[in-house]
Amino acid sequence: METLGGLLSVVLRGLGLATLALSLGGSAFALLVLPGARDRSPLADRALRRALRLTLAGSAGVAVTQLLLLLLQLWTLKDGIGAWPLREFLSTGFARAGLIRVCLGLSLGAATWFLLHRGPSKGRWTGVVALALSLGGSSAWLSHAIGRLEDRALLMALDALHQVGAAVWVGGVMHLVAFWLLWRQSPDGPLAATVFRRFSPLALASVGAIVGAGTALSLSYVDGIDGLFGTGYGIMLLTKVSILASA
C-alpha cells in the first residue's frame, strides 16, 4: 500500500506541475503575448478564448490534483495508524498550505471564467494576474524551503520565483503550440509575427528566473561536490540541469 501511495503521489505531483504551467503560462500568454483589444483580429479573438479556456482547465487541474494529494496523504496516515486523523492532519502547515492552494486554483479558474464569458476589463485582468501570482507563489509553502531553519523567507521567495518562471515558460510553450494549431486553420502572417515577437522576451525572462533562482537555491541546498554527486537531491539537480541545457 505504501508503494502504491508513493507512485500515486509522484503521478499527481507531475500532473499538478503540468496543470500549473498550463494556468500560469496561459495567463501570461493571454495578457502579454496576444494582441490587445485595439489590434485584435477575429483569429486573435479565437486565440484569446482558447488560451483562457486552457487556463481555466489548468486552474481546475491544480485544485483537483492538490486536493487528491491531500486525500492521499490522509489515506496513507490512516493506513498506518488504523484511523482517520482528520483534525490532527488539518492542523499541520502542509494541509493548510494545500487547502489554500486548492482555493487559489478554484479562484483563478473563476476569475478566468468571468474574463472569458463577461469580456476583458482592467479589473478582471488584475484579478487574474493577482491570483495567478498567488497560486505560483503558494508553491513555496510546499517546497524544501519551508523546512529550513535559516534564511527561510529568502529561500521560499527564490523557490516561488523558480517555479513561476518554469511554469510561465513551459506553459507558454504549450499555449504557443495551441496557437499554432489554431493559426494553421486560417494563416495570418502579421499575427504570427506579433505573437512570436512578444513571446521571445517572455520566454527569455522566464528562463532567466529559472536559472538565477535555481542557481541560488542549489548553492544553499548542495554543500560542495560530495553533496552534488553523493545525494539523491544532487543527482536530481544534475538531471534538471541536463534537461534544461538540452531544452
N, C-alpha and C positions, 0 to 999 in steps of 0.2 A: 504493500500500500504506500509505503514511504517513497519507493522508487517511482511509482505512478504519479504521486503528488509532485515529485521533483520534475518529472517530464512535463506534466501539465503546466507547472509554473514557468518553465523555460518557454514553452509554446505561447502561453498567454503574455509573457513579457515581450516576446518578439512581436506578437500581434499589437500589443499596446504601443510599442515604438513605431510600428508601421502606421497605425491609425493616428498617432500624434503627429507624425510627419505629414500625413495627408491633411490634417486640420490646420496645423501651423503654416505649412507650405502653401496651402490654399488661401489662407487669409492674406499672406504676403503677396502671393501671385495675383490675387484679385485686386488688391489695393495698389501695389507698386509696379506691376508688370503690364497688366491690361490697360488699354487707353482709358482716359477719363470720360466723363459723360459728354463733354463738348466734341470730342474726337471719335466717338464710338460709332461703329457701323453695325449693320444687322448681324454680321458674323461675330463682331466683338461682343455684342449683347448676348448671343448664344454662348460664347466662350465664358462670359462672366457668370451666366446662370449655371453652366456646367461646373465651373470652379466652385461656386457657392454650394451646389448640391454635393460635390465631393467633400468639401469642407464640413458640411453638415453630417455626412456619413462618417467622416473621420472623427468628429467630436463625439458622436454617439458611440463609436467603436472604442474610444478611450474610456468613456464612462463604463461601458459594459465589461471590457477586459479588466479594468481596475476593480470593479465590483466582484467579478469572478475570482480575481486573485485574493481578495479579502475573504471570500467564502471558502476558497481552497485552503488558505492559512488556518481559518477557523476549523475546518474539517480535519486538517492534519492534527491540530491540538486536541480535538475531540477524540480522534482515533488513538492518541497517545494516553489520554487520561480517562477515557470512557464517559465523558460528559461534555456538554457544550458550554465552554467558559465564556459566554457571550459578554457578560458585564465586565469581566477582567480584560477580555480582548478589546472591547471598545474604550477602555481606559488607557490603552497604550498609544504612544505617539504614532506608531506605524498605522494603526487602524484609523486614527483621526485624520492623519495626512491622506490616507487612501480615500476616505469618505469625502474630504474636501476636494480631492481630485475628481471624484465622481460628480460632485455638484458643479465643479468648474466645466467639466466636459459637457454636461447637460445644459449649462447656462450658455456656453459658446454655441452649442447646437441651436438653442432657442434664439439667440441673437442673430445667428446666420439665417435662420428660417424667416425672421422678420425682415432682414435685409433682402432676402430672395423674393418674398411674397408681397412686401409692402413698399419695396423700392429703396434705392440707396438714399441716404441722408448723412449729414455730418455726424449727427448724434448716434445713429445706428453703426456707422463705421467706427466711431470712437469706442462704442461698447464692444464691438467685435475685437478690435485691437487690444483693448484692456484685458478682455477675458482670454484672448489667445496668449498674451504675455504672461498672465497669471497662471494659465494652465501649463505653459512651458516652465515657468519658474517653480511650480509646485513639485517638479521632478526632483529638485534638490532635497526636499524633505524625505525622500525615499532612497537617497543615494548613500554612498560611503561617507560623505562629508558629515552627515548628521551624527555619526558615531565618533567623530574626532573630539578630543578634549581641547586641542589648541587650534587657533585660527579657524574655528568652525564657521563663523559668518563669512569669512573670505572664501573658504573652500566651497561653501554652499553657493555663493554668488558665481564663482568660477564654474561650478558644475552646471548651474542653471544656464549660464551663457554658452557652455559647451553643448548642452542638449538642445537648446533653442537653435543654435547655429546649425547643428546636424539636422534637426527637424525641418528647418526652413530650406536648407539645401536639398536634402533628399526629397522632401515633399514638393519643392519647387520643380524638380526634375519630373516627378510624377505628373504634375499639372501641365508641364511643358509637353509631355508626351500626349496627354489628353487633348491639349490644344491642337497639336499637330494632327491627331486623328480627326478632329473636327475640321481643321483647315483643309485637309485633303479633299473633303467633300465639295468645297467651294473655295478654291485658292484665292488668296488676297495678298499680293506681294507686299504692299506698304504695311499692312497689319502685321505680317510675319516679321518684317524688318524691325518694326517698333517693338514687338514682343521680345525678340532676341536681343535687341539693343538694351532694353530695360532689364532683362533677366541676367545678363552677364555681370553687371556690378553687384546685383543682389547675391548671386552665387559666389562671387569673389569675396564679398564681405562675410558671407556665412562660413566659407572655408577658412578665412582669417580668424573668425571667432572660434571655430573648431580647433585649429592648430594652436592659437595663442592660449586659450583656456586649457586645452588638453596638455600642452607642454607644462604649464604652471602646476596643474594637478599631478602630473607624472613626477615632477621634481619633488613634490610634497609626499606622495604616496610611496614612491620607489626610492629607497635609500642605497644607491650605488649599483654596481654591476651585478653583485650577488643577488640583490632583490629583483633585478630585471630578468635574470636568467634562471633563478633558483626558486621562484614562487609562481603560483598559479596566476596571480594578478599581473606579474611581469610578463609572463608568456601571453596572456590575453592582450596586454598593451602592445607587445610586439606584433601580434596578429592584426590589431586595429591599425597600427602604423603601416603595415604592409598593404592592407586593403585600401587605406586612404591614399597611399602613394600610387597604387595601381589605378585607382579612380581618377 
